[in-house]
Amino acid sequence: MLLDWSAGRQEAPEALVSAVYDELRQLAECYMRHERPDHTLQATALVHEAYLELIGQRQVRWQSRAHFFGLAAQLMRRILLEHARRRRAAKRGGLERRVPLEEAIVMVEAPDIDLLALDEALNRLTALDPPQGRIVELRFFGGLTIEETAEFLGLSPATIKREWTAAQAWLHRELKDEG
């Protein structure tokens, strides 16, 4: 189906998303676990918004299933960030507070995470070490396990674990320094 999509077959995006909808929904639910309980965007709406973005990707040459889910995860993250930016702009700072990444990861539901501060720190990490940034995105935002992340990126679980630990330490220091 990915090859059909890359070849420009118009029915391919809908067929693919129908085939993987449940997995996209699980990915969206992982993202939503880190949002406040009264969030106005639900997992289903997040999947639908990501779908609209995905079908707009006409120039993508899909390489693999992992490539597709990686892009879907990035799009969901961007959608949530834009939602958070609009909310912050509306409240002129609102009630958000910064939370260290370690504390956020320990919490199963983290309604008080400053998603924008985390995104800014993650962008700085990605500029310094793109693989570590990708690992954090997949583990924290995508909810993937060490093993799933390793499979997704084509690396060993030991490498993912080592890079994940280093990335957590770096982000913890960055977020702590920001207050």
CNS distance restraints for C-alpha pairs under 8 A (distance, minus, plus):
assign (resid   1 and name CA) (resid   5 and name CA) 6.16 0.50 0.50
assign (resid   1 and name CA) (resid  12 and name CA) 5.91 0.50 0.50
assign (resid   1 and name CA) (resid  13 and name CA) 7.78 0.50 0.50
assign (resid   1 and name CA) (resid  15 and name CA) 7.34 0.50 0.50
assign (resid   1 and name CA) (resid  16 and name CA) 5.85 0.50 0.50
assign (resid   2 and name CA) (resid   6 and name CA) 6.15 0.50 0.50
assign (resid   2 and name CA) (resid  12 and name CA) 7.40 0.50 0.50
assign (resid   2 and name CA) (resid  16 and name CA) 7.24 0.50 0.50
assign (resid   2 and name CA) (resid  62 and name CA) 5.93 0.50 0.50
assign (resid   2 and name CA) (resid  63 and name CA) 7.96 0.50 0.50
assign (resid   2 and name CA) (resid  64 and name CA) 7.51 0.50 0.50
assign (resid   2 and name CA) (resid  65 and name CA) 7.79 0.50 0.50
assign (resid   3 and name CA) (resid   7 and name CA) 6.04 0.50 0.50
assign (resid   3 and name CA) (resid  62 and name CA) 6.82 0.50 0.50
assign (resid   4 and name CA) (resid   8 and name CA) 6.45 0.50 0.50
assign (resid   4 and name CA) (resid   9 and name CA) 5.55 0.50 0.50
assign (resid   4 and name CA) (resid  12 and name CA) 5.81 0.50 0.50
assign (resid   5 and name CA) (resid   9 and name CA) 5.48 0.50 0.50
assign (resid   5 and name CA) (resid  10 and name CA) 7.18 0.50 0.50
assign (resid   5 and name CA) (resid  11 and name CA) 7.94 0.50 0.50
assign (resid   5 and name CA) (resid  12 and name CA) 4.96 0.50 0.50
assign (resid   5 and name CA) (resid  13 and name CA) 5.99 0.50 0.50
assign (resid   5 and name CA) (resid  62 and name CA) 7.93 0.50 0.50
assign (resid   6 and name CA) (resid  58 and name CA) 7.69 0.50 0.50
assign (resid   6 and name CA) (resid  59 and name CA) 7.75 0.50 0.50
assign (resid   6 and name CA) (resid  60 and name CA) 6.64 0.50 0.50
assign (resid   6 and name CA) (resid  61 and name CA) 5.25 0.50 0.50
assign (resid   6 and name CA) (resid  62 and name CA) 6.17 0.50 0.50
assign (resid   8 and name CA) (resid  12 and name CA) 7.94 0.50 0.50
assign (resid   8 and name CA) (resid  58 and name CA) 7.69 0.50 0.50
assign (resid  11 and name CA) (resid  15 and name CA) 6.33 0.50 0.50
assign (resid  12 and name CA) (resid  16 and name CA) 5.98 0.50 0.50
assign (resid  13 and name CA) (resid  17 and name CA) 6.11 0.50 0.50
assign (resid  13 and name CA) (resid  55 and name CA) 6.15 0.50 0.50
assign (resid  14 and name CA) (resid  18 and name CA) 6.03 0.50 0.50
assign (resid  15 and name CA) (resid  19 and name CA) 6.24 0.50 0.50
assign (resid  16 and name CA) (resid  20 and name CA) 6.32 0.50 0.50
assign (resid  17 and name CA) (resid  21 and name CA) 5.39 0.50 0.50
assign (resid  17 and name CA) (resid  51 and name CA) 7.49 0.50 0.50
assign (resid  20 and name CA) (resid  24 and name CA) 6.28 0.50 0.50
assign (resid  21 and name CA) (resid  25 and name CA) 6.07 0.50 0.50
assign (resid  22 and name CA) (resid  26 and name CA) 6.27 0.50 0.50
assign (resid  23 and name CA) (resid  27 and name CA) 6.28 0.50 0.50
assign (resid  24 and name CA) (resid  28 and name CA) 6.18 0.50 0.50
assign (resid  24 and name CA) (resid  47 and name CA) 6.37 0.50 0.50
assign (resid  24 and name CA) (resid  69 and name CA) 7.86 0.50 0.50
assign (resid  24 and name CA) (resid  72 and name CA) 7.67 0.50 0.50
assign (resid  25 and name CA) (resid  29 and name CA) 6.11 0.50 0.50
assign (resid  25 and name CA) (resid  43 and name CA) 6.46 0.50 0.50
assign (resid  25 and name CA) (resid  44 and name CA) 6.55 0.50 0.50
assign (resid  25 and name CA) (resid  47 and name CA) 6.12 0.50 0.50
assign (resid  26 and name CA) (resid  30 and name CA) 6.30 0.50 0.50
assign (resid  27 and name CA) (resid  31 and name CA) 6.53 0.50 0.50
assign (resid  27 and name CA) (resid  73 and name CA) 7.18 0.50 0.50
assign (resid  27 and name CA) (resid 142 and name CA) 5.87 0.50 0.50
assign (resid  27 and name CA) (resid 143 and name CA) 7.11 0.50 0.50
assign (resid  28 and name CA) (resid  32 and name CA) 6.16 0.50 0.50
assign (resid  28 and name CA) (resid  43 and name CA) 5.09 0.50 0.50
assign (resid  28 and name CA) (resid  44 and name CA) 7.51 0.50 0.50
assign (resid  28 and name CA) (resid  46 and name CA) 6.31 0.50 0.50
assign (resid  28 and name CA) (resid  47 and name CA) 6.27 0.50 0.50
assign (resid  28 and name CA) (resid  76 and name CA) 7.06 0.50 0.50
assign (resid  28 and name CA) (resid 142 and name CA) 7.86 0.50 0.50
assign (resid  29 and name CA) (resid  33 and name CA) 6.20 0.50 0.50
assign (resid  29 and name CA) (resid  43 and name CA) 5.40 0.50 0.50
assign (resid  30 and name CA) (resid  34 and name CA) 7.37 0.50 0.50
assign (resid  30 and name CA) (resid 141 and name CA) 6.86 0.50 0.50
assign (resid  30 and name CA) (resid 142 and name CA) 6.02 0.50 0.50
assign (resid  30 and name CA) (resid 143 and name CA) 5.34 0.50 0.50
assign (resid  31 and name CA) (resid  35 and name CA) 7.27 0.50 0.50
assign (resid  31 and name CA) (resid  76 and name CA) 7.78 0.50 0.50
assign (resid  31 and name CA) (resid  77 and name CA) 7.56 0.50 0.50
assign (resid  31 and name CA) (resid 141 and name CA) 5.37 0.50 0.50
assign (resid  31 and name CA) (resid 142 and name CA) 6.21 0.50 0.50
assign (resid  31 and name CA) (resid 143 and name CA) 7.26 0.50 0.50
assign (resid  32 and name CA) (resid  42 and name CA) 7.32 0.50 0.50
assign (resid  32 and name CA) (resid  43 and name CA) 6.39 0.50 0.50
assign (resid  33 and name CA) (resid 108 and name CA) 7.01 0.50 0.50
assign (resid  33 and name CA) (resid 109 and name CA) 5.33 0.50 0.50
assign (resid  33 and name CA) (resid 110 and name CA) 7.00 0.50 0.50
assign (resid  34 and name CA) (resid 108 and name CA) 7.61 0.50 0.50
assign (resid  34 and name CA) (resid 109 and name CA) 5.59 0.50 0.50
assign (resid  34 and name CA) (resid 110 and name CA) 4.90 0.50 0.50
assign (resid  34 and name CA) (resid 111 and name CA) 6.29 0.50 0.50
assign (resid  34 and name CA) (resid 113 and name CA) 7.27 0.50 0.50
assign (resid  34 and name CA) (resid 141 and name CA) 7.97 0.50 0.50
assign (resid  35 and name CA) (resid  39 and name CA) 6.57 0.50 0.50
assign (resid  35 and name CA) (resid 109 and name CA) 7.30 0.50 0.50
assign (resid  35 and name CA) (resid 110 and name CA) 6.16 0.50 0.50
assign (resid  35 and name CA) (resid 111 and name CA) 4.99 0.50 0.50
assign (resid  35 and name CA) (resid 112 and name CA) 7.59 0.50 0.50
assign (resid  35 and name CA) (resid 113 and name CA) 7.37 0.50 0.50
assign (resid  36 and name CA) (resid 109 and name CA) 7.77 0.50 0.50
assign (resid  36 and name CA) (resid 110 and name CA) 6.55 0.50 0.50
assign (resid  36 and name CA) (resid 111 and name CA) 3.42 0.50 0.50
assign (resid  36 and name CA) (resid 112 and name CA) 6.44 0.50 0.50
assign (resid  37 and name CA) (resid 111 and name CA) 6.21 0.50 0.50
assign (resid  41 and name CA) (resid  45 and name CA) 6.21 0.50 0.50
assign (resid  41 and name CA) (resid  46 and name CA) 6.67 0.50 0.50
assign (resid  42 and name CA) (resid  46 and name CA) 6.21 0.50 0.50
assign (resid  43 and name CA) (resid  47 and name CA) 6.24 0.50 0.50
assign (resid  44 and name CA) (resid  48 and name CA) 6.28 0.50 0.50
assign (resid  45 and name CA) (resid  49 and name CA) 6.09 0.50 0.50
assign (resid  46 and name CA) (resid  50 and name CA) 6.09 0.50 0.50
assign (resid  46 and name CA) (resid  76 and name CA) 6.54 0.50 0.50
assign (resid  46 and name CA) (resid  79 and name CA) 7.48 0.50 0.50
assign (resid  47 and name CA) (resid  51 and name CA) 6.00 0.50 0.50
assign (resid  47 and name CA) (resid  76 and name CA) 7.48 0.50 0.50
assign (resid  48 and name CA) (resid  52 and name CA) 6.32 0.50 0.50
assign (resid  49 and name CA) (resid  53 and name CA) 6.46 0.50 0.50
assign (resid  49 and name CA) (resid  76 and name CA) 7.95 0.50 0.50
assign (resid  49 and name CA) (resid  79 and name CA) 7.60 0.50 0.50
assign (resid  50 and name CA) (resid  54 and name CA) 6.01 0.50 0.50
assign (resid  50 and name CA) (resid  72 and name CA) 6.55 0.50 0.50
assign (resid  50 and name CA) (resid  75 and name CA) 5.80 0.50 0.50
assign (resid  50 and name CA) (resid  76 and name CA) 5.80 0.50 0.50
assign (resid  50 and name CA) (resid  79 and name CA) 7.52 0.50 0.50
assign (resid  51 and name CA) (resid  55 and name CA) 6.14 0.50 0.50
assign (resid  52 and name CA) (resid  56 and name CA) 6.48 0.50 0.50
assign (resid  53 and name CA) (resid  57 and name CA) 6.85 0.50 0.50
assign (resid  53 and name CA) (resid  75 and name CA) 7.20 0.50 0.50
assign (resid  54 and name CA) (resid  72 and name CA) 7.12 0.50 0.50
assign (resid  54 and name CA) (resid  75 and name CA) 7.94 0.50 0.50
assign (resid  62 and name CA) (resid  67 and name CA) 6.51 0.50 0.50
assign (resid  62 and name CA) (resid  68 and name CA) 6.71 0.50 0.50
assign (resid  63 and name CA) (resid  67 and name CA) 5.98 0.50 0.50
assign (resid  63 and name CA) (resid  68 and name CA) 7.89 0.50 0.50
assign (resid  64 and name CA) (resid  68 and name CA) 6.52 0.50 0.50
assign (resid  65 and name CA) (resid  69 and name CA) 6.34 0.50 0.50
assign (resid  66 and name CA) (resid  70 and name CA) 5.87 0.50 0.50
assign (resid  66 and name CA) (resid 152 and name CA) 5.43 0.50 0.50
assign (resid  66 and name CA) (resid 153 and name CA) 7.65 0.50 0.50
assign (resid  67 and name CA) (resid  71 and name CA) 6.22 0.50 0.50
assign (resid  68 and name CA) (resid  72 and name CA) 6.20 0.50 0.50
assign (resid  69 and name CA) (resid  73 and name CA) 6.04 0.50 0.50
assign (resid  70 and name CA) (resid  74 and name CA) 6.30 0.50 0.50
assign (resid  70 and name CA) (resid 138 and name CA) 7.80 0.50 0.50
assign (resid  71 and name CA) (resid  75 and name CA) 6.15 0.50 0.50
assign (resid  72 and name CA) (resid  76 and name CA) 6.22 0.50 0.50
assign (resid  73 and name CA) (resid  77 and name CA) 6.21 0.50 0.50
assign (resid  73 and name CA) (resid 138 and name CA) 7.43 0.50 0.50
assign (resid  73 and name CA) (resid 141 and name CA) 7.68 0.50 0.50
assign (resid  73 and name CA) (resid 142 and name CA) 6.15 0.50 0.50
assign (resid  74 and name CA) (resid  78 and name CA) 6.23 0.50 0.50
assign (resid  74 and name CA) (resid 137 and name CA) 7.87 0.50 0.50
assign (resid  75 and name CA) (resid  79 and name CA) 6.16 0.50 0.50
assign (resid  76 and name CA) (resid  80 and name CA) 6.26 0.50 0.50
assign (resid  77 and name CA) (resid  81 and name CA) 6.15 0.50 0.50
assign (resid  77 and name CA) (resid 141 and name CA) 7.04 0.50 0.50
assign (resid  78 and name CA) (resid  82 and name CA) 6.09 0.50 0.50
assign (resid  79 and name CA) (resid  83 and name CA) 6.18 0.50 0.50
assign (resid  80 and name CA) (resid  84 and name CA) 6.12 0.50 0.50
assign (resid  81 and name CA) (resid  85 and name CA) 6.07 0.50 0.50
assign (resid  81 and name CA) (resid 115 and name CA) 6.90 0.50 0.50
assign (resid  81 and name CA) (resid 116 and name CA) 6.59 0.50 0.50
assign (resid  81 and name CA) (resid 119 and name CA) 7.82 0.50 0.50
assign (resid  82 and name CA) (resid  86 and name CA) 6.15 0.50 0.50
assign (resid  83 and name CA) (resid  87 and name CA) 6.21 0.50 0.50
assign (resid  84 and name CA) (resid  88 and name CA) 6.03 0.50 0.50
assign (resid  84 and name CA) (resid 115 and name CA) 7.19 0.50 0.50
assign (resid  84 and name CA) (resid 116 and name CA) 7.08 0.50 0.50
assign (resid  85 and name CA) (resid  89 and name CA) 6.01 0.50 0.50
assign (resid  85 and name CA) (resid 116 and name CA) 7.28 0.50 0.50
assign (resid  86 and name CA) (resid  90 and name CA) 6.12 0.50 0.50
assign (resid  87 and name CA) (resid  91 and name CA) 6.29 0.50 0.50
assign (resid  88 and name CA) (resid  92 and name CA) 5.64 0.50 0.50
assign (resid  88 and name CA) (resid  93 and name CA) 5.25 0.50 0.50
assign (resid  88 and name CA) (resid  94 and name CA) 5.96 0.50 0.50
assign (resid  89 and name CA) (resid  93 and name CA) 6.81 0.50 0.50
assign (resid  96 and name CA) (resid 112 and name CA) 6.32 0.50 0.50
assign (resid  96 and name CA) (resid 113 and name CA) 7.28 0.50 0.50
assign (resid  96 and name CA) (resid 114 and name CA) 5.82 0.50 0.50
assign (resid  97 and name CA) (resid 112 and name CA) 6.38 0.50 0.50
assign (resid  97 and name CA) (resid 113 and name CA) 6.74 0.50 0.50
assign (resid  97 and name CA) (resid 114 and name CA) 5.69 0.50 0.50
assign (resid  98 and name CA) (resid 112 and name CA) 7.72 0.50 0.50
assign (resid  98 and name CA) (resid 113 and name CA) 6.21 0.50 0.50
assign (resid  98 and name CA) (resid 114 and name CA) 4.94 0.50 0.50
assign (resid  98 and name CA) (resid 117 and name CA) 6.79 0.50 0.50
assign (resid  98 and name CA) (resid 175 and name CA) 7.39 0.50 0.50
assign (resid  98 and name CA) (resid 179 and name CA) 6.87 0.50 0.50
assign (resid  99 and name CA) (resid 103 and name CA) 6.62 0.50 0.50
assign (resid  99 and name CA) (resid 104 and name CA) 6.39 0.50 0.50
assign (resid  99 and name CA) (resid 112 and name CA) 7.39 0.50 0.50
assign (resid  99 and name CA) (resid 113 and name CA) 5.57 0.50 0.50
assign (resid  99 and name CA) (resid 114 and name CA) 6.49 0.50 0.50
assign (resid  99 and name CA) (resid 175 and name CA) 7.30 0.50 0.50
assign (resid 100 and name CA) (resid 104 and name CA) 6.29 0.50 0.50
assign (resid 100 and name CA) (resid 171 and name CA) 7.90 0.50 0.50
assign (resid 100 and name CA) (resid 172 and name CA) 5.55 0.50 0.50
assign (resid 100 and name CA) (resid 175 and name CA) 5.65 0.50 0.50
assign (resid 100 and name CA) (resid 176 and name CA) 6.23 0.50 0.50
assign (resid 101 and name CA) (resid 105 and name CA) 6.04 0.50 0.50
assign (resid 101 and name CA) (resid 118 and name CA) 7.61 0.50 0.50
assign (resid 101 and name CA) (resid 168 and name CA) 6.94 0.50 0.50
assign (resid 101 and name CA) (resid 171 and name CA) 6.58 0.50 0.50
assign (resid 101 and name CA) (resid 172 and name CA) 5.52 0.50 0.50
assign (resid 101 and name CA) (resid 175 and name CA) 7.32 0.50 0.50
assign (resid 102 and name CA) (resid 106 and name CA) 6.28 0.50 0.50
assign (resid 102 and name CA) (resid 168 and name CA) 7.01 0.50 0.50
assign (resid 102 and name CA) (resid 172 and name CA) 6.57 0.50 0.50
assign (resid 103 and name CA) (resid 107 and name CA) 6.49 0.50 0.50
assign (resid 104 and name CA) (resid 110 and name CA) 6.14 0.50 0.50
assign (resid 104 and name CA) (resid 113 and name CA) 6.71 0.50 0.50
assign (resid 105 and name CA) (resid 140 and name CA) 7.23 0.50 0.50
assign (resid 114 and name CA) (resid 118 and name CA) 6.33 0.50 0.50
assign (resid 115 and name CA) (resid 119 and name CA) 5.99 0.50 0.50
assign (resid 116 and name CA) (resid 120 and name CA) 6.13 0.50 0.50
assign (resid 117 and name CA) (resid 121 and name CA) 6.20 0.50 0.50
assign (resid 117 and name CA) (resid 175 and name CA) 7.42 0.50 0.50
assign (resid 118 and name CA) (resid 122 and name CA) 5.96 0.50 0.50
assign (resid 118 and name CA) (resid 175 and name CA) 7.32 0.50 0.50
assign (resid 119 and name CA) (resid 123 and name CA) 6.01 0.50 0.50
assign (resid 120 and name CA) (resid 124 and name CA) 6.38 0.50 0.50
assign (resid 121 and name CA) (resid 125 and name CA) 6.23 0.50 0.50
assign (resid 121 and name CA) (resid 171 and name CA) 6.43 0.50 0.50
assign (resid 121 and name CA) (resid 174 and name CA) 6.53 0.50 0.50
assign (resid 121 and name CA) (resid 175 and name CA) 6.98 0.50 0.50
assign (resid 122 and name CA) (resid 126 and name CA) 6.03 0.50 0.50
assign (resid 122 and name CA) (resid 133 and name CA) 6.15 0.50 0.50
assign (resid 122 and name CA) (resid 136 and name CA) 7.81 0.50 0.50
assign (resid 122 and name CA) (resid 171 and name CA) 7.16 0.50 0.50
assign (resid 123 and name CA) (resid 127 and name CA) 6.21 0.50 0.50
assign (resid 123 and name CA) (resid 133 and name CA) 7.35 0.50 0.50
assign (resid 124 and name CA) (resid 128 and name CA) 6.43 0.50 0.50
assign (resid 125 and name CA) (resid 129 and name CA) 5.81 0.50 0.50
assign (resid 125 and name CA) (resid 130 and name CA) 7.20 0.50 0.50
assign (resid 125 and name CA) (resid 132 and name CA) 7.24 0.50 0.50
assign (resid 125 and name CA) (resid 133 and name CA) 5.75 0.50 0.50
assign (resid 125 and name CA) (resid 167 and name CA) 7.67 0.50 0.50
assign (resid 125 and name CA) (resid 170 and name CA) 7.74 0.50 0.50
assign (resid 125 and name CA) (resid 171 and name CA) 7.46 0.50 0.50
assign (resid 126 and name CA) (resid 130 and name CA) 4.24 0.50 0.50
assign (resid 126 and name CA) (resid 131 and name CA) 7.21 0.50 0.50
assign (resid 126 and name CA) (resid 132 and name CA) 6.65 0.50 0.50
assign (resid 126 and name CA) (resid 133 and name CA) 4.31 0.50 0.50
assign (resid 126 and name CA) (resid 134 and name CA) 7.22 0.50 0.50
assign (resid 129 and name CA) (resid 133 and name CA) 6.40 0.50 0.50
assign (resid 130 and name CA) (resid 134 and name CA) 6.22 0.50 0.50
assign (resid 131 and name CA) (resid 135 and name CA) 6.20 0.50 0.50
assign (resid 132 and name CA) (resid 136 and name CA) 6.24 0.50 0.50
assign (resid 132 and name CA) (resid 163 and name CA) 5.91 0.50 0.50
assign (resid 132 and name CA) (resid 164 and name CA) 6.71 0.50 0.50
assign (resid 132 and name CA) (resid 167 and name CA) 5.85 0.50 0.50
assign (resid 133 and name CA) (resid 137 and name CA) 6.20 0.50 0.50
assign (resid 133 and name CA) (resid 167 and name CA) 7.43 0.50 0.50
assign (resid 134 and name CA) (resid 138 and name CA) 6.19 0.50 0.50
assign (resid 135 and name CA) (resid 139 and name CA) 5.96 0.50 0.50
assign (resid 135 and name CA) (resid 149 and name CA) 6.97 0.50 0.50
assign (resid 135 and name CA) (resid 160 and name CA) 7.20 0.50 0.50
assign (resid 135 and name CA) (resid 163 and name CA) 7.60 0.50 0.50
assign (resid 135 and name CA) (resid 164 and name CA) 6.48 0.50 0.50
assign (resid 136 and name CA) (resid 140 and name CA) 5.49 0.50 0.50
assign (resid 136 and name CA) (resid 141 and name CA) 7.33 0.50 0.50
assign (resid 136 and name CA) (resid 164 and name CA) 6.69 0.50 0.50
assign (resid 136 and name CA) (resid 167 and name CA) 7.06 0.50 0.50
assign (resid 136 and name CA) (resid 168 and name CA) 7.88 0.50 0.50
assign (resid 137 and name CA) (resid 141 and name CA) 5.15 0.50 0.50
assign (resid 137 and name CA) (resid 142 and name CA) 6.33 0.50 0.50
assign (resid 138 and name CA) (resid 142 and name CA) 4.45 0.50 0.50
assign (resid 138 and name CA) (resid 143 and name CA) 6.37 0.50 0.50
assign (resid 138 and name CA) (resid 144 and name CA) 5.84 0.50 0.50
assign (resid 138 and name CA) (resid 149 and name CA) 6.59 0.50 0.50
assign (resid 139 and name CA) (resid 143 and name CA) 4.92 0.50 0.50
assign (resid 139 and name CA) (resid 144 and name CA) 4.75 0.50 0.50
assign (resid 139 and name CA) (resid 145 and name CA) 6.33 0.50 0.50
assign (resid 139 and name CA) (resid 146 and name CA) 7.39 0.50 0.50
assign (resid 139 and name CA) (resid 149 and name CA) 6.92 0.50 0.50
assign (resid 140 and name CA) (resid 144 and name CA) 7.50 0.50 0.50
assign (resid 144 and name CA) (resid 148 and name CA) 5.62 0.50 0.50
assign (resid 144 and name CA) (resid 149 and name CA) 5.83 0.50 0.50
assign (resid 145 and name CA) (resid 149 and name CA) 5.99 0.50 0.50
assign (resid 146 and name CA) (resid 150 and name CA) 6.11 0.50 0.50
assign (resid 146 and name CA) (resid 157 and name CA) 5.97 0.50 0.50
assign (resid 146 and name CA) (resid 160 and name CA) 6.33 0.50 0.50
assign (resid 146 and name CA) (resid 161 and name CA) 6.44 0.50 0.50
assign (resid 147 and name CA) (resid 151 and name CA) 6.21 0.50 0.50
assign (resid 147 and name CA) (resid 157 and name CA) 5.54 0.50 0.50
assign (resid 148 and name CA) (resid 152 and name CA) 5.96 0.50 0.50
assign (resid 149 and name CA) (resid 153 and name CA) 6.08 0.50 0.50
assign (resid 149 and name CA) (resid 157 and name CA) 7.82 0.50 0.50
assign (resid 149 and name CA) (resid 160 and name CA) 7.17 0.50 0.50
assign (resid 150 and name CA) (resid 154 and name CA) 5.66 0.50 0.50
assign (resid 150 and name CA) (resid 155 and name CA) 4.79 0.50 0.50
assign (resid 150 and name CA) (resid 156 and name CA) 5.46 0.50 0.50
assign (resid 150 and name CA) (resid 157 and name CA) 5.20 0.50 0.50
assign (resid 150 and name CA) (resid 159 and name CA) 7.93 0.50 0.50
assign (resid 150 and name CA) (resid 160 and name CA) 6.02 0.50 0.50
assign (resid 151 and name CA) (resid 155 and name CA) 6.49 0.50 0.50
assign (resid 151 and name CA) (resid 156 and name CA) 7.65 0.50 0.50
assign (resid 155 and name CA) (resid 159 and name CA) 6.57 0.50 0.50
assign (resid 155 and name CA) (resid 160 and name CA) 6.94 0.50 0.50
assign (resid 156 and name CA) (resid 160 and name CA) 6.42 0.50 0.50
assign (resid 157 and name CA) (resid 161 and name CA) 6.04 0.50 0.50
assign (resid 158 and name CA) (resid 162 and name CA) 6.15 0.50 0.50
assign (resid 159 and name CA) (resid 163 and name CA) 6.06 0.50 0.50
assign (resid 160 and name CA) (resid 164 and name CA) 5.78 0.50 0.50
assign (resid 161 and name CA) (resid 165 and name CA) 6.15 0.50 0.50
assign (resid 162 and name CA) (resid 166 and name CA) 6.36 0.50 0.50
assign (resid 163 and name CA) (resid 167 and name CA) 6.01 0.50 0.50
assign (resid 164 and name CA) (resid 168 and name CA) 6.05 0.50 0.50
assign (resid 165 and name CA) (resid 169 and name CA) 6.30 0.50 0.50
assign (resid 166 and name CA) (resid 170 and name CA) 6.25 0.50 0.50
assign (resid 167 and name CA) (resid 171 and name CA) 6.05 0.50 0.50
assign (resid 168 and name CA) (resid 172 and name CA) 5.90 0.50 0.50
assign (resid 169 and name CA) (resid 173 and name CA) 6.23 0.50 0.50
assign (resid 170 and name CA) (resid 174 and name CA) 6.24 0.50 0.50
assign (resid 171 and name CA) (resid 175 and name CA) 5.98 0.50 0.50
assign (resid 172 and name CA) (resid 176 and name CA) 5.93 0.50 0.50
assign (resid 173 and name CA) (resid 177 and name CA) 6.03 0.50 0.50
assign (resid 174 and name CA) (resid 178 and name CA) 6.37 0.50 0.50
assign (resid 175 and name CA) (resid 179 and name CA) 6.52 0.50 0.50
